[in-house]
Amino acid sequence: MNNIINIVDSHCHLDFPDFSEDVEGVVSRAGEAGVGWMLTIGTHVSRFDKTLAIAEAYDNVFCSVGIHPHEAAKEPEITSEHLIRMAARSQVVGFGETGLDYHYEHSPRQAQQRNFRLHIAAARQTGLPVIVHTREADGDTLNILREEYEKGPFTGLIHCFSSGPEMVKGAMELGFYISLSGIITFKGAHELRETAKTIPLERLLVETDAPYLAPVPKRGKRNEPAYAAYTAAAAAEIKGVAPETFAKATTGNFFRLFAKAERGELT
């Protein structure tokens, strides 16, 4: 593996059952691979205590609080004020993941849209970024982002980017960041790689979405934060920059966007 020092896995799920017996090992292997920090993402407010406990156990792990669009109609009904109160803990640095998923539609579209808007309201009120999931819903995702932005500015990112040029354009107009996952290494992802070339380096992040979407050459295995190093190396090649340049830029981007997160001293 190409060791790229001190990159950030900006989106993983360390609270998922896949890691229940191995969190310490996962965090350790990430550090050995040059992945200095991780953001473990909230998907259920009903399981937030577990997400928070993992972040509080490791100085280099942060977390977010939110309800995944799949869970929008299943989780307890909450308000943006509920999210804001939960985000008061020091390791909570953003809201989400939230957004729209029309591929599976595990929750009705109306519930997803309401959920999305209340996360944005929390982001607007606190200045913390919103972490956006969009799948087969780019038109509605951009419409909601634009409508909400007219009410007042907020920051955020499109995670696990798999869309096209229109989403890049819309995200850039809003001042958003875009996070690349292991999908960019997949054999059939030619169009995505071409689109990734057009995203400004100063707006890029890198992620695993672990335990899902392990990059080549680990595809088919359980993904984990250490494998962000493979994705970062592939993304640097796509952008035509040195791995060290890509690492420095994306790490800086992460801490600029997630301004509440403290780098600390890596051991």
BALOBA-1460 file (C-alpha; in Angstrom, 3 decimals):
// residues 267
<rec num="1" residu="m" x="0.000" y="0.000" z="0.000"/>
<rec num="2" residu="n" x="1.106" y="3.538" z="-0.743"/>
<rec num="3" residu="n" x="1.435" y="5.213" z="2.642"/>
<rec num="4" residu="i" x="0.096" y="8.750" z="2.410"/>
<rec num="5" residu="i" x="0.749" y="10.470" z="5.698"/>
<rec num="6" residu="n" x="-2.105" y="12.008" z="7.610"/>
<rec num="7" residu="i" x="-5.061" y="11.823" z="5.278"/>
<rec num="8" residu="v" x="-8.612" y="11.846" z="6.649"/>
<rec num="9" residu="d" x="-11.303" y="9.236" z="6.110"/>
<rec num="10" residu="s" x="-14.148" y="11.745" z="6.027"/>
<rec num="11" residu="h" x="-16.955" y="9.180" z="6.103"/>
<rec num="12" residu="c" x="-17.032" y="5.762" z="7.775"/>
<rec num="13" residu="h" x="-19.405" y="3.827" z="10.026"/>
<rec num="14" residu="l" x="-17.398" y="2.490" z="12.952"/>
<rec num="15" residu="d" x="-20.576" y="1.842" z="14.967"/>
<rec num="16" residu="f" x="-21.865" y="-0.723" z="12.468"/>
<rec num="17" residu="p" x="-21.965" y="-4.401" z="13.519"/>
<rec num="18" residu="d" x="-19.205" y="-5.204" z="10.991"/>
<rec num="19" residu="f" x="-16.723" y="-3.539" z="13.388"/>
<rec num="20" residu="s" x="-18.259" y="-4.470" z="16.731"/>
<rec num="21" residu="e" x="-15.346" y="-6.707" z="17.754"/>
<rec num="22" residu="d" x="-12.604" y="-4.787" z="15.983"/>
<rec num="23" residu="v" x="-12.870" y="-1.006" z="16.462"/>
<rec num="24" residu="e" x="-9.491" y="-0.734" z="18.176"/>
<rec num="25" residu="g" x="-7.818" y="-2.759" z="15.443"/>
<rec num="26" residu="v" x="-9.514" y="-0.726" z="12.726"/>
<rec num="27" residu="v" x="-8.322" y="2.562" z="14.220"/>
<rec num="28" residu="s" x="-4.817" y="1.172" z="14.687"/>
<rec num="29" residu="r" x="-4.564" y="-0.128" z="11.109"/>
<rec num="30" residu="a" x="-5.792" y="3.213" z="9.800"/>
<rec num="31" residu="g" x="-2.949" y="4.992" z="11.534"/>
<rec num="32" residu="e" x="-0.431" y="2.506" z="10.172"/>
<rec num="33" residu="a" x="-1.743" y="3.217" z="6.648"/>
<rec num="34" residu="g" x="-1.359" y="6.967" z="7.045"/>
<rec num="35" residu="v" x="-5.021" y="7.674" z="7.752"/>
<rec num="36" residu="g" x="-4.618" y="9.984" z="10.696"/>
<rec num="37" residu="w" x="-8.236" y="10.937" z="11.366"/>
<rec num="38" residu="m" x="-11.677" y="9.438" z="10.851"/>
<rec num="39" residu="l" x="-15.227" y="10.790" z="10.883"/>
<rec num="40" residu="t" x="-17.731" y="8.132" z="11.941"/>
<rec num="41" residu="i" x="-21.162" y="9.058" z="10.669"/>
<rec num="42" residu="g" x="-24.501" y="9.112" z="12.452"/>
<rec num="43" residu="t" x="-27.322" y="7.287" z="10.667"/>
<rec num="44" residu="h" x="-29.785" y="6.765" z="13.554"/>
<rec num="45" residu="v" x="-30.472" y="9.170" z="16.421"/>
<rec num="46" residu="s" x="-31.651" y="6.116" z="18.349"/>
<rec num="47" residu="r" x="-28.082" y="4.745" z="18.180"/>
<rec num="48" residu="f" x="-26.286" y="8.052" z="18.630"/>
<rec num="49" residu="d" x="-24.885" y="7.103" z="22.039"/>
<rec num="50" residu="k" x="-22.891" y="4.278" z="20.448"/>
<rec num="51" residu="t" x="-21.571" y="6.519" z="17.660"/>
<rec num="52" residu="l" x="-20.583" y="9.182" z="20.186"/>
<rec num="53" residu="a" x="-18.902" y="6.671" z="22.512"/>
<rec num="54" residu="i" x="-16.575" y="5.525" z="19.729"/>
<rec num="55" residu="a" x="-15.617" y="9.099" z="18.880"/>
<rec num="56" residu="e" x="-15.005" y="9.949" z="22.509"/>
<rec num="57" residu="a" x="-12.777" y="6.886" z="22.939"/>
<rec num="58" residu="y" x="-10.235" y="8.037" z="20.324"/>
<rec num="59" residu="d" x="-8.715" y="11.504" z="19.983"/>
<rec num="60" residu="n" x="-8.466" y="11.130" z="16.206"/>
<rec num="61" residu="v" x="-12.067" y="10.007" z="15.623"/>
<rec num="62" residu="f" x="-14.874" y="12.534" z="15.222"/>
<rec num="63" residu="c" x="-18.565" y="11.882" z="14.692"/>
<rec num="64" residu="s" x="-21.724" y="13.399" z="13.286"/>
<rec num="65" residu="v" x="-25.349" y="13.163" z="14.369"/>
<rec num="66" residu="g" x="-28.168" y="12.498" z="11.978"/>
<rec num="67" residu="i" x="-30.754" y="10.262" z="10.368"/>
<rec num="68" residu="h" x="-29.957" y="8.517" z="7.086"/>
<rec num="69" residu="p" x="-32.640" y="8.973" z="4.394"/>
<rec num="70" residu="h" x="-33.347" y="5.233" z="4.567"/>
<rec num="71" residu="e" x="-34.391" y="5.725" z="8.204"/>
<rec num="72" residu="a" x="-36.341" y="8.976" z="7.809"/>
<rec num="73" residu="a" x="-39.742" y="7.376" z="8.477"/>
<rec num="74" residu="k" x="-38.494" y="4.814" z="10.986"/>
<rec num="75" residu="e" x="-36.459" y="6.785" z="13.500"/>
<rec num="76" residu="p" x="-38.072" y="8.892" z="16.264"/>
<rec num="77" residu="e" x="-39.496" y="12.130" z="14.908"/>
<rec num="78" residu="i" x="-37.177" y="14.964" z="15.846"/>
<rec num="79" residu="t" x="-36.615" y="18.656" z="15.184"/>
<rec num="80" residu="s" x="-33.531" y="20.618" z="14.250"/>
<rec num="81" residu="e" x="-33.369" y="21.720" z="17.895"/>
<rec num="82" residu="h" x="-32.989" y="18.072" z="18.934"/>
<rec num="83" residu="l" x="-30.068" y="17.683" z="16.542"/>
<rec num="84" residu="i" x="-28.465" y="20.895" z="17.767"/>
<rec num="85" residu="r" x="-28.613" y="19.735" z="21.383"/>
<rec num="86" residu="m" x="-27.045" y="16.395" z="20.458"/>
<rec num="87" residu="a" x="-24.284" y="18.190" z="18.566"/>
<rec num="88" residu="a" x="-23.149" y="20.064" z="21.678"/>
<rec num="89" residu="r" x="-20.588" y="17.361" z="22.508"/>
<rec num="90" residu="s" x="-17.054" y="18.248" z="21.488"/>
<rec num="91" residu="q" x="-16.518" y="15.282" z="19.132"/>
<rec num="92" residu="v" x="-19.678" y="16.006" z="17.119"/>
<rec num="93" residu="v" x="-18.581" y="18.057" z="14.124"/>
<rec num="94" residu="g" x="-21.451" y="17.856" z="11.618"/>
<rec num="95" residu="f" x="-25.016" y="16.806" z="10.806"/>
<rec num="96" residu="g" x="-25.995" y="13.742" z="8.819"/>
<rec num="97" residu="e" x="-25.765" y="11.796" z="6.901"/>
<rec num="98" residu="t" x="-28.978" y="13.075" z="5.441"/>
<rec num="99" residu="g" x="-30.346" y="13.656" z="1.979"/>
<rec num="100" residu="l" x="-32.413" y="11.695" z="-0.540"/>
<rec num="101" residu="d" x="-32.238" y="8.113" z="-1.795"/>
<rec num="102" residu="y" x="-34.783" y="7.295" z="-4.487"/>
<rec num="103" residu="h" x="-33.057" y="4.053" z="-5.506"/>
<rec num="104" residu="y" x="-34.244" y="1.994" z="-2.553"/>
<rec num="105" residu="e" x="-36.926" y="4.323" z="-1.127"/>
<rec num="106" residu="h" x="-36.811" y="2.595" z="2.238"/>
<rec num="107" residu="s" x="-38.624" y="5.686" z="3.514"/>
<rec num="108" residu="p" x="-41.226" y="7.741" z="1.596"/>
<rec num="109" residu="r" x="-39.871" y="10.674" z="-0.368"/>
<rec num="110" residu="q" x="-41.843" y="13.190" z="1.670"/>
<rec num="111" residu="a" x="-40.311" y="11.887" z="4.915"/>
<rec num="112" residu="q" x="-36.824" y="11.982" z="3.384"/>
<rec num="113" residu="q" x="-37.302" y="15.558" z="2.230"/>
<rec num="114" residu="r" x="-38.568" y="16.717" z="5.612"/>
<rec num="115" residu="n" x="-35.668" y="14.991" z="7.332"/>
<rec num="116" residu="f" x="-33.209" y="16.597" z="4.906"/>
<rec num="117" residu="r" x="-34.543" y="20.088" z="5.535"/>
<rec num="118" residu="l" x="-34.398" y="19.834" z="9.317"/>
<rec num="119" residu="h" x="-30.735" y="18.761" z="9.155"/>
<rec num="120" residu="i" x="-30.024" y="21.749" z="6.941"/>
<rec num="121" residu="a" x="-31.778" y="24.014" z="9.437"/>
<rec num="122" residu="a" x="-29.518" y="22.686" z="12.189"/>
<rec num="123" residu="a" x="-26.468" y="23.313" z="9.990"/>
<rec num="124" residu="r" x="-27.609" y="26.848" z="9.237"/>
<rec num="125" residu="q" x="-28.150" y="27.664" z="12.918"/>
<rec num="126" residu="t" x="-24.857" y="26.233" z="14.189"/>
<rec num="127" residu="g" x="-22.399" y="26.697" z="11.318"/>
<rec num="128" residu="l" x="-21.607" y="22.969" z="11.363"/>
<rec num="129" residu="p" x="-21.656" y="21.303" z="7.937"/>
<rec num="130" residu="v" x="-24.349" y="19.003" z="6.607"/>
<rec num="131" residu="i" x="-23.288" y="15.649" z="5.117"/>
<rec num="132" residu="v" x="-25.423" y="14.901" z="2.061"/>
<rec num="133" residu="h" x="-26.311" y="11.497" z="0.622"/>
<rec num="134" residu="t" x="-27.905" y="11.564" z="-2.839"/>
<rec num="135" residu="r" x="-28.777" y="8.572" z="-4.993"/>
<rec num="136" residu="e" x="-31.020" y="8.784" z="-8.061"/>
<rec num="137" residu="a" x="-32.335" y="12.033" z="-6.581"/>
<rec num="138" residu="d" x="-29.911" y="14.694" z="-7.766"/>
<rec num="139" residu="g" x="-32.574" y="17.059" z="-9.095"/>
<rec num="140" residu="d" x="-34.539" y="17.154" z="-5.853"/>
<rec num="141" residu="t" x="-31.328" y="17.229" z="-3.802"/>
<rec num="142" residu="l" x="-30.077" y="20.334" z="-5.589"/>
<rec num="143" residu="n" x="-33.504" y="21.992" z="-5.506"/>
<rec num="144" residu="i" x="-33.762" y="21.550" z="-1.734"/>
<rec num="145" residu="l" x="-30.204" y="22.736" z="-1.163"/>
<rec num="146" residu="r" x="-30.822" y="25.847" z="-3.247"/>
<rec num="147" residu="e" x="-34.185" y="26.585" z="-1.631"/>
<rec num="148" residu="e" x="-32.740" y="26.221" z="1.834"/>
<rec num="149" residu="y" x="-29.665" y="28.283" z="0.985"/>
<rec num="150" residu="e" x="-31.936" y="31.188" z="0.050"/>
<rec num="151" residu="k" x="-33.153" y="31.170" z="3.678"/>
<rec num="152" residu="g" x="-29.593" y="31.635" z="4.884"/>
<rec num="153" residu="p" x="-26.152" y="30.171" z="4.133"/>
<rec num="154" residu="f" x="-24.832" y="26.856" z="5.430"/>
<rec num="155" residu="t" x="-21.889" y="24.612" z="4.646"/>
<rec num="156" residu="g" x="-21.663" y="20.980" z="3.676"/>
<rec num="157" residu="l" x="-20.486" y="18.273" z="1.329"/>
<rec num="158" residu="i" x="-21.776" y="15.686" z="-1.098"/>
<rec num="159" residu="h" x="-20.496" y="12.388" z="0.269"/>
<rec num="160" residu="c" x="-19.614" y="9.290" z="-1.749"/>
<rec num="161" residu="f" x="-19.853" y="11.254" z="-4.965"/>
<rec num="162" residu="s" x="-21.224" y="9.205" z="-7.866"/>
<rec num="163" residu="s" x="-23.095" y="11.877" z="-9.823"/>
<rec num="164" residu="g" x="-22.324" y="13.910" z="-12.907"/>
<rec num="165" residu="p" x="-21.275" y="17.416" z="-13.936"/>
<rec num="166" residu="e" x="-24.585" y="19.044" z="-12.938"/>
<rec num="167" residu="m" x="-24.098" y="18.018" z="-9.311"/>
<rec num="168" residu="v" x="-20.514" y="19.306" z="-9.375"/>
<rec num="169" residu="k" x="-21.736" y="22.640" z="-10.749"/>
<rec num="170" residu="g" x="-24.507" y="22.916" z="-8.151"/>
<rec num="171" residu="a" x="-22.241" y="21.950" z="-5.270"/>
<rec num="172" residu="m" x="-19.575" y="24.447" z="-6.310"/>
<rec num="173" residu="e" x="-22.171" y="27.255" z="-6.589"/>
<rec num="174" residu="l" x="-23.164" y="26.579" z="-2.973"/>
<rec num="175" residu="g" x="-19.562" y="26.462" z="-1.788"/>
<rec num="176" residu="f" x="-19.887" y="22.771" z="-0.952"/>
<rec num="177" residu="y" x="-17.154" y="20.160" z="-0.887"/>
<rec num="178" residu="i" x="-17.261" y="16.778" z="-2.648"/>
<rec num="179" residu="s" x="-15.989" y="13.517" z="-1.182"/>
<rec num="180" residu="l" x="-14.630" y="10.710" z="-3.357"/>
<rec num="181" residu="s" x="-14.974" y="7.075" z="-2.320"/>
<rec num="182" residu="g" x="-13.564" y="3.774" z="-3.544"/>
<rec num="183" residu="i" x="-16.036" y="3.861" z="-6.427"/>
<rec num="184" residu="i" x="-13.472" y="5.889" z="-8.402"/>
<rec num="185" residu="t" x="-11.237" y="2.785" z="-8.491"/>
<rec num="186" residu="f" x="-13.927" y="0.493" z="-9.950"/>
<rec num="187" residu="k" x="-13.323" y="-0.778" z="-13.470"/>
<rec num="188" residu="g" x="-16.569" y="0.585" z="-14.906"/>
<rec num="189" residu="a" x="-16.365" y="4.051" z="-13.312"/>
<rec num="190" residu="h" x="-14.920" y="5.818" z="-16.365"/>
<rec num="191" residu="e" x="-17.462" y="8.651" z="-16.418"/>
<rec num="192" residu="l" x="-17.070" y="9.245" z="-12.698"/>
<rec num="193" residu="r" x="-13.289" y="9.514" z="-13.065"/>
<rec num="194" residu="e" x="-13.733" y="12.026" z="-15.886"/>
<rec num="195" residu="t" x="-16.112" y="14.070" z="-13.737"/>
<rec num="196" residu="a" x="-13.721" y="13.894" z="-10.779"/>
<rec num="197" residu="k" x="-11.046" y="15.545" z="-12.926"/>
<rec num="198" residu="t" x="-13.223" y="18.672" z="-13.068"/>
<rec num="199" residu="i" x="-13.635" y="19.071" z="-9.293"/>
<rec num="200" residu="p" x="-11.231" y="21.689" z="-7.892"/>
<rec num="201" residu="l" x="-8.621" y="20.173" z="-5.598"/>
<rec num="202" residu="e" x="-9.488" y="22.760" z="-2.953"/>
<rec num="203" residu="r" x="-13.011" y="21.291" z="-2.774"/>
<rec num="204" residu="l" x="-12.155" y="17.583" z="-2.519"/>
<rec num="205" residu="l" x="-12.277" y="15.153" z="0.388"/>
<rec num="206" residu="v" x="-11.687" y="11.398" z="0.446"/>
<rec num="207" residu="e" x="-13.650" y="8.680" z="2.256"/>
<rec num="208" residu="t" x="-14.252" y="4.965" z="2.562"/>
<rec num="209" residu="d" x="-17.963" y="4.728" z="3.499"/>
<rec num="210" residu="a" x="-16.689" y="1.673" z="5.392"/>
<rec num="211" residu="p" x="-17.744" y="-1.084" z="5.747"/>
<rec num="212" residu="y" x="-19.006" y="-0.611" z="2.184"/>
<rec num="213" residu="l" x="-17.377" y="0.080" z="-1.207"/>
<rec num="214" residu="a" x="-13.872" y="-1.221" z="-0.615"/>
<rec num="215" residu="p" x="-11.568" y="0.160" z="-3.314"/>
<rec num="216" residu="v" x="-9.496" y="-1.863" z="-5.727"/>
<rec num="217" residu="p" x="-7.423" y="-3.898" z="-4.813"/>
<rec num="218" residu="k" x="-9.586" y="-4.709" z="-1.770"/>
<rec num="219" residu="r" x="-12.903" y="-4.784" z="-3.594"/>
<rec num="220" residu="g" x="-15.202" y="-7.509" z="-2.272"/>
<rec num="221" residu="k" x="-13.723" y="-7.356" z="1.223"/>
<rec num="222" residu="r" x="-15.023" y="-5.481" z="4.241"/>
<rec num="223" residu="n" x="-13.931" y="-1.898" z="3.776"/>
<rec num="224" residu="e" x="-12.191" y="-0.033" z="6.601"/>
<rec num="225" residu="p" x="-10.590" y="3.408" z="7.072"/>
<rec num="226" residu="a" x="-7.069" y="2.157" z="6.276"/>
<rec num="227" residu="y" x="-8.206" y="1.592" z="2.693"/>
<rec num="228" residu="a" x="-8.774" y="5.329" z="2.227"/>
<rec num="229" residu="a" x="-5.083" y="5.318" z="1.294"/>
<rec num="230" residu="y" x="-5.898" y="3.395" z="-1.908"/>
<rec num="231" residu="t" x="-8.664" y="5.799" z="-2.839"/>
<rec num="232" residu="a" x="-6.470" y="8.817" z="-2.110"/>
<rec num="233" residu="a" x="-3.704" y="7.411" z="-4.327"/>
<rec num="234" residu="a" x="-6.183" y="6.817" z="-7.159"/>
<rec num="235" residu="a" x="-7.697" y="10.280" z="-6.753"/>
<rec num="236" residu="a" x="-4.266" y="11.919" z="-6.812"/>
<rec num="237" residu="e" x="-3.529" y="10.140" z="-10.092"/>
<rec num="238" residu="i" x="-6.880" y="11.242" z="-11.548"/>
<rec num="239" residu="k" x="-6.147" y="14.841" z="-10.557"/>
<rec num="240" residu="g" x="-2.593" y="14.625" z="-11.864"/>
<rec num="241" residu="v" x="-0.948" y="15.658" z="-8.601"/>
<rec num="242" residu="a" x="1.569" y="14.030" z="-6.294"/>
<rec num="243" residu="p" x="0.089" y="11.884" z="-3.515"/>
<rec num="244" residu="e" x="1.623" y="14.194" z="-0.916"/>
<rec num="245" residu="t" x="0.001" y="17.212" z="-2.569"/>
<rec num="246" residu="f" x="-3.370" y="15.480" z="-2.603"/>
<rec num="247" residu="a" x="-3.000" y="14.418" z="1.043"/>
<rec num="248" residu="k" x="-2.106" y="17.921" z="2.195"/>
<rec num="249" residu="a" x="-4.946" y="19.503" z="0.232"/>
<rec num="250" residu="t" x="-7.703" y="17.103" z="1.284"/>
<rec num="251" residu="t" x="-6.645" y="17.096" z="4.923"/>
<rec num="252" residu="g" x="-6.660" y="20.882" z="4.921"/>
<rec num="253" residu="n" x="-10.062" y="20.854" z="3.232"/>
<rec num="254" residu="f" x="-11.480" y="18.547" z="5.884"/>
<rec num="255" residu="f" x="-10.386" y="20.708" z="8.793"/>
<rec num="256" residu="r" x="-11.523" y="23.847" z="6.985"/>
<rec num="257" residu="l" x="-15.013" y="22.419" z="6.438"/>
<rec num="258" residu="f" x="-15.296" y="20.611" z="9.773"/>
<rec num="259" residu="a" x="-13.911" y="23.580" z="11.672"/>
<rec num="260" residu="k" x="-15.018" y="22.202" z="15.044"/>
<rec num="261" residu="a" x="-12.712" y="19.191" z="14.637"/>
<rec num="262" residu="e" x="-9.341" y="19.577" z="16.354"/>
<rec num="263" residu="r" x="-6.322" y="17.995" z="14.692"/>
<rec num="264" residu="g" x="-4.513" y="17.294" z="17.935"/>
<rec num="265" residu="e" x="-1.208" y="15.437" z="18.003"/>
<rec num="266" residu="l" x="-1.040" y="12.071" z="16.258"/>
<rec num="267" residu="t" x="0.869" y="9.355" z="18.107"/>
